[in-house]
Amino acid sequence: MSPQAGAPGTVVSLSMEYLVGWPRVEVGGKMMDWPQLKLLAAKPNRKDVPGEELIWIEDKILQFTIPELPPGNYNVIIHDDKGPPGDPVYSVLETTAYVIFPPVWPFVFRANKTEIMLRVLPTN
């Protein structure tokens, strides 16, 4: 994660391996979902590909902006949802399709969240 500390408004980039679904980022009780996040390809030759068009197994860089929070240390939780926000039918269908195809099981049956620490600095 870069940077590991910053004031509200700072853009943070986080390298994500095997990000399968639609990410959400939670920091200090504030949830950021797809419209507030940016996905970039980790490979330089794919930097211009829009986040929505990245391949599910492709390594990505997830970017988010530090929300307005008081200074302190916070857990950043990255949720890797298996479908678009608010669409449980899609989630069930997508997960079922993955279950039918055994080579993807290690990606589907893994934890759906990652946690890291972030230090929020005072706004100057």
The 8 nearest C-alpha neighbors of each residue, nearest first, counted from 0:
[[1, 13, 12, 2, 3, 14, 11, 115],
 [2, 0, 3, 12, 11, 13, 4, 10],
 [1, 3, 4, 11, 0, 5, 12, 10],
 [4, 2, 1, 117, 0, 118, 5, 116],
 [5, 3, 118, 2, 117, 119, 120, 6],
 [4, 6, 120, 119, 9, 118, 7, 2],
 [5, 7, 120, 122, 119, 121, 9, 8],
 [8, 6, 65, 67, 66, 9, 122, 68],
 [7, 9, 65, 64, 6, 66, 10, 67],
 [8, 10, 64, 65, 7, 6, 5, 11],
 [11, 9, 64, 63, 8, 65, 62, 12],
 [10, 12, 63, 62, 1, 2, 64, 9],
 [13, 11, 62, 1, 61, 0, 60, 10],
 [12, 14, 0, 61, 60, 15, 62, 1],
 [13, 15, 60, 59, 61, 0, 12, 16],
 [16, 14, 59, 60, 58, 18, 13, 17],
 [15, 17, 58, 18, 59, 14, 57, 56],
 [18, 16, 56, 58, 19, 57, 15, 106],
 [17, 19, 16, 15, 20, 79, 55, 56],
 [20, 18, 55, 17, 56, 79, 81, 21],
 [21, 19, 81, 80, 79, 82, 18, 22],
 [20, 22, 80, 79, 83, 82, 81, 23],
 [23, 21, 79, 78, 80, 20, 33, 77],
 [22, 24, 32, 78, 31, 77, 33, 25],
 [25, 23, 77, 31, 76, 30, 78, 32],
 [24, 26, 30, 76, 29, 75, 28, 31],
 [27, 25, 75, 29, 28, 74, 73, 24],
 [26, 28, 29, 73, 25, 74, 68, 75],
 [27, 29, 26, 25, 30, 74, 73, 75],
 [30, 28, 26, 25, 27, 31, 66, 24],
 [31, 29, 25, 24, 28, 32, 26, 23],
 [32, 30, 24, 23, 35, 25, 29, 36],
 [31, 33, 23, 35, 34, 36, 24, 30],
 [32, 34, 36, 35, 23, 22, 21, 31],
 [35, 33, 36, 32, 37, 31, 23, 63],
 [36, 34, 33, 32, 31, 63, 37, 64],
 [37, 35, 63, 33, 34, 62, 32, 38],
 [36, 38, 62, 61, 39, 63, 50, 35],
 [39, 37, 50, 61, 60, 62, 59, 36],
 [40, 38, 60, 59, 50, 46, 41, 61],
 [39, 41, 59, 46, 42, 45, 60, 58],
 [40, 42, 59, 58, 60, 43, 39, 46],
 [43, 41, 40, 44, 45, 46, 58, 59],
 [42, 44, 46, 45, 41, 40, 47, 39],
 [43, 45, 42, 46, 47, 40, 41, 48],
 [46, 44, 43, 47, 48, 42, 40, 41],
 [47, 45, 43, 40, 48, 44, 39, 42],
 [46, 48, 45, 49, 44, 39, 40, 43],
 [47, 49, 45, 46, 50, 52, 53, 40],
 [50, 48, 51, 52, 47, 53, 39, 38],
 [51, 49, 38, 52, 53, 39, 48, 37],
 [52, 50, 49, 53, 38, 48, 54, 21],
 [51, 53, 50, 49, 54, 48, 55, 40],
 [52, 54, 50, 51, 55, 48, 57, 49],
 [55, 53, 57, 56, 52, 58, 51, 19],
 [54, 56, 19, 57, 53, 18, 17, 20],
 [57, 55, 17, 54, 19, 58, 18, 16],
 [56, 58, 54, 55, 17, 59, 53, 40],
 [59, 57, 16, 41, 17, 15, 40, 56],
 [60, 58, 40, 41, 15, 39, 14, 57],
 [59, 61, 14, 39, 13, 15, 38, 41],
 [60, 62, 38, 13, 12, 37, 59, 14],
 [63, 61, 12, 37, 11, 36, 13, 38],
 [64, 62, 36, 11, 10, 65, 37, 61],
 [63, 65, 10, 9, 8, 11, 66, 62],
 [64, 66, 7, 8, 9, 10, 63, 67],
 [67, 65, 7, 68, 64, 8, 29, 26],
 [66, 68, 7, 65, 69, 8, 6, 29],
 [69, 67, 66, 70, 7, 119, 27, 65],
 [68, 70, 71, 67, 119, 121, 120, 7],
 [71, 69, 119, 120, 121, 68, 72, 118],
 [72, 70, 119, 118, 69, 73, 120, 68],
 [71, 73, 118, 117, 119, 116, 74, 70],
 [74, 72, 117, 116, 27, 118, 75, 71],
 [73, 75, 116, 115, 76, 26, 117, 114],
 [74, 76, 26, 115, 114, 25, 116, 73],
 [77, 75, 114, 25, 113, 24, 74, 78],
 [76, 78, 24, 113, 112, 23, 114, 79],
 [77, 79, 112, 23, 22, 111, 80, 24],
 [80, 78, 22, 111, 20, 112, 21, 77],
 [81, 79, 20, 21, 82, 78, 22, 111],
 [80, 82, 20, 90, 79, 21, 94, 19],
 [83, 81, 90, 80, 89, 20, 21, 84],
 [82, 84, 86, 21, 85, 81, 89, 90],
 [85, 83, 86, 82, 21, 80, 87, 32],
 [84, 86, 87, 83, 82, 88, 89, 90],
 [85, 87, 88, 89, 84, 83, 82, 90],
 [86, 88, 90, 89, 85, 91, 82, 84],
 [89, 87, 91, 90, 86, 92, 82, 93],
 [88, 90, 92, 87, 91, 86, 82, 93],
 [91, 89, 82, 87, 93, 81, 88, 92],
 [90, 92, 88, 94, 89, 93, 95, 87],
 [93, 91, 95, 89, 94, 90, 96, 88],
 [92, 94, 96, 90, 95, 91, 89, 97],
 [93, 95, 97, 91, 96, 92, 90, 98],
 [96, 94, 98, 92, 97, 93, 91, 99],
 [97, 95, 93, 99, 94, 98, 92, 100],
 [96, 98, 94, 100, 99, 95, 103, 93],
 [99, 97, 95, 100, 96, 94, 101, 104],
 [98, 100, 96, 97, 101, 95, 94, 104],
 [99, 101, 97, 98, 102, 103, 96, 104],
 [102, 100, 104, 103, 99, 98, 97, 105],
 [103, 101, 104, 100, 105, 97, 106, 98],
 [102, 104, 101, 106, 105, 100, 97, 107],
 [103, 105, 107, 101, 106, 102, 108, 98],
 [106, 104, 103, 108, 107, 109, 102, 101],
 [107, 105, 104, 103, 108, 109, 17, 19],
 [106, 108, 104, 109, 105, 103, 97, 94],
 [109, 107, 105, 104, 106, 110, 111, 103],
 [108, 110, 107, 106, 111, 105, 104, 112],
 [109, 111, 112, 108, 113, 107, 79, 106],
 [112, 110, 79, 78, 109, 80, 113, 77],
 [113, 111, 78, 77, 110, 79, 76, 114],
 [112, 114, 77, 76, 78, 115, 111, 110],
 [115, 113, 76, 75, 74, 77, 112, 116],
 [114, 116, 75, 74, 76, 117, 113, 73],
 [117, 115, 74, 73, 75, 72, 118, 114],
 [118, 116, 73, 3, 4, 72, 74, 119],
 [117, 119, 72, 4, 71, 73, 120, 3],
 [118, 120, 70, 71, 5, 6, 4, 72],
 [119, 121, 6, 70, 5, 118, 122, 4],
 [122, 120, 70, 6, 123, 119, 69, 7],
 [121, 123, 6, 120, 7, 70, 5, 69],
 [122, 121, 6, 120, 7, 5, 8, 70]]
